[in-house]
């Protein structure tokens, strides 16, 4: 038995919940399908969200779920495993639990996953003293001894950026050869006071559950308190691909092509948050979800009015 909704939102993070909040307040029958695997789950707190700075991510999402429930939005803890677009341009979504739901409009807010460098200890400490975003965590670790793990020449940019939060920064070249650094890179690193250390990183030094150093393959150890890494972004675009949405390649992964509202190249199919781009922090993702929700309500309203006129 297929249940019918006006809108189904796949993903219960900031983008999905924000879209659902707008739609619920617009009196649209809306379902949120949430697998319960937010990208920022490893972090103890989230920063930079006005009025919610420092809130634990789980608490933030719990508040969002409470808010959408006030407006009659349903939420199911499940995973969307398939979706098809029918002859009328609407959508049937199959959930892992065996349920099938029908939607006039579909929002994909499935975000992305962070694939971390394969250095022992990095994954275990990610979100604590191994971090990736200075805007998310820089203030909390300010003035400590920073390391930056270079996995591409773009890691130079990361090292320069984090020097805003500490005057003690070391760039570990790891898988980047010294000759890959340009003259401009070297000049800027020197101007920022960033030390450069060649050689592969073999692991982290942990003492009393704290990062205390970075160990190279040659056995040498450099005292560090924080390590910045650059995860490889893996966008969760499977449903978008199956539904025929056009995708675009970027230096940070492959994402759906969307207009300024979040509409993909498939009518009725929307992408919000990190499903539509790499650089969507939580506050940006919530904004994108809000914009998509408002646009969807307008699309449904005028479709219904035009249908009534034709009758």
N, C-alpha and C positions, 0 to 999 in steps of 0.2 A: 504494500500500500504506500503510495507516494503522497507526502504532505506538501501542500503548496504554500509558498510565501511570496510576498512581493519582492523581498530582497533577501538573499543569503550572503552572509559575510564569512569568508574562509580566513580565519586567523583572529585570535582574540588578544592581540597586543594593542599598543597605543593607537595605531591606525585603524584597526578593525573595530575596536570599542568606540572610538570617536565617531566613525561613520555610523555605527549602530545607534549611538546616542542621538545624533541628529535625526536619523530615520525614525527612531522610536518617538521622539518628540513631535515628529511630523505625522504620527499616527499610522505609520507603515508597518505592516506585519513583517517582522524581521527575525531572522535566525542567525546567530553567531555560532560557527563551528570552530572550536578551539582545541588544539592538541596538547596545550599546556607546556609548550617548550619555547619560552621566550628567549630571544638572543641574549638579553642582558641578565639572565638568571645567575651567572657566576658572580656578578657584582653585588656587594653588600648594600650599596646606595646608588642612586642616580642623581646626577647633578645638572644644573642649567635649565630646569623646568620651573618657570616663575610660579611661586607659591608652593611648589612641591620639591624645592631643592633639598637634597639629602635624604629623600624618602626611599626606603627599600623598594626595589622593583616589584616584589611580590605584593607588598601593601598597596602600591599604586594601582596594580591591576585588580586587586580585590575591591578597591574603591570604585574603579570603573565598572566592574561587573555589578556591584550594588546599584550604581546609577542607572545603567541600562535596564535593569530589572524593574525600576520604578515606572518605566514607560511601556512595559509589556513586552520588551524584547526577550526572546528565548535564547538560552545559551546551552549548547550540548558539548560535553567533553568527548571529542571524537576527532577523527582525521578524515579529510576528504581524499579519496583515493582515485576518483575519476569524475569527469564531467563531460557532458555532451550538450550541444546546442540543437534544439529540435527545429522542425520545419517552420515553426512560427517565430523563431528567433529567441526563444526562451531556453532555460537551462535545467537539466536534470543532473543532480550531484549525488554520487554514490559515496557513502561513508564506510569506514572500515568496520564499523559495528553491524553493517548489513542494511542500514536504513537508506532510503532514497528520498531526497527532497527536491522540490521543483521551485524555481525562482524566475520571476520576470526579469530581474537584474541580478548580476552576480559581482561581488567584490572579492578580489583576491588580495589578501593582506598577510601573506605567508612569510614575508621577511626573507632573511638569509641566515646562513650558518657560517661561523668563523672556523676556517681550517687552519690550525696553528702550525708553526714550524716544528719539525720533528726533532726537537731538542729535549732530552730527558729533563723532566721537572717543569717545563713550560706549561703544559696542559693542566697539571695539578695545581699550579699557583696562579692560573689565569683569573683575573678579576681581583686579585689580592695585591701582591707586589710584582706581578707580571701583568702589564696593562698595555693598551694600544692607543688610547685617545687622551691627549693632554687636556682637552676641553671637558672631558668626562671626569678625569681623575687628577689632573695636574695640581690643582690647589691642595688636595689632600696629601700629596707626596712632595710638595714644594721644598726646595733647598736640600733634598737628600742627594745621595750619590746615584746618578742615573747611568744606566747602560742602555744602548740601543742596538738591537740585533738586526744587522743588515742582511736582508735576503734578496733585495734588488737594489739597483742604483737609486731608486726612489727613497730608499731608507735615509739617504742624506737629508732629504727634505724633512723627514720625521725628526732626525737629530737636531736640525736647526730649529724646528718648531719647539721642541721640548726645552731648548736652552732658555726659553722665556721663563721657565719655572725653576731652573737650577743653573748655577754657574759651574757645576761639577758634572759634566756629561762626557761619556766615552762611547764612541761608535765602534762596535765590534763588527768587522767586515764579514765574518762568518763565510757565506757563500759568494761574496762579492770580491772580485780581484781589485787590487789597488789601481791597476791601469784603467779600470772602468770608471773611475772618478775623474771628472773633468777638471780643468784648471779653475773654473769658476767654483766648482764644488769645494776644492781644496782651499781656495781663498776665503770662501764664506765660512767653512768650518773653522779655519784659523781665526777669523774675525770674531766668531761666536765663542771661541775658547773651547771648542769640542776636540777632545783627544781622539786619535784614530789608531785602532789596534788591529793589525792583520792577523789572520789565522782563524780556523774553524772553532766554533764554540762546541764543546763536548757535553756540557751540563751546567747545572747550577749548584752553588754551595748553600746549603740550608743549615742553620744553627738555631735550635730552640724554636722551630717553626717560623723562622724569619729568613728571607733572602739576605745573605751576607757577601756573596761573591759570584763571579762568573768564571768557570774553569774552561780553559782552552784545550784543544786536542794534544798540545805539546806538554800539558801538565801545569802550565803556569796559571795562576789564579789572580784575578783582579777584584778587589773589594768593591762591591756595588750593593745598594739597598733596594733599587727599583730597576726593573728591566722592561723597556718598551719593545714591543714586537709589532709586526705588521701581518695580521692574519690574512689568508686568502679568502676573499668573499665568495661564497657559493650561494647565489640566489636560488630560492625555491620557486622555480618558474614552470614546473611540470604541468600544472593545470592550464596555465596560460598557453603553453606550447600545444597541448592537446586540443585546445579550443581554437587554435589557428591565429593567435595574436602575433603580430609582427614583433620581433625582438631586435635589439641593437647591441652590438659589442662595445664594451668600454674597457679601459685599463683595469677596472675593478669588477669585471664580470659581465654577464649578458642579462639585460633587463628588457621589460616590455616597453614598446614605444607608446607613450601616452600624451594626451593633450594637457592643457594647463589645469583641467579639472580632474584628470586621472583616468579618462576614458581611453581604452586601448583601441586598436584598429578593428576590433570586433564589436559591433553594436551591442550595447547592454552589458559589456564585460569591462570591469574597472580594476585598476591596480593602485594600491595605496601603500605608503610607507616604504620599507626596504624592498618590497616586491617591484617598486618602480625606480629605484635608484640606490646607490651605495651610501650617499652622504646624508641620509635622513636620520638625524638624532631623534630621541623620543619626542621632543617638542615639535619638531618638523613633521614627524610621522602623524602625530595627533592632528596637526593642521591639515595635512593632506587627506586624512580620513574625514575630517569635518567638511572639507571642500567637496570631496566625492559624494558624501551623504546628501549635502544640499543640492548638488547637481542631479543626483539620482531622483530625489523627490520631484524636482522640476520636470525631469524626463517623463516620469510616470504620470504626473498631473496632466501635462499637455497631450500625452498619448491617449489618456482616457477621454479628455475633452474632444480631441479630434475624432475618436471613435464614436462618441455620442453624436457629434455633428453629422457624421456619415450615415448614422442610423436615421 
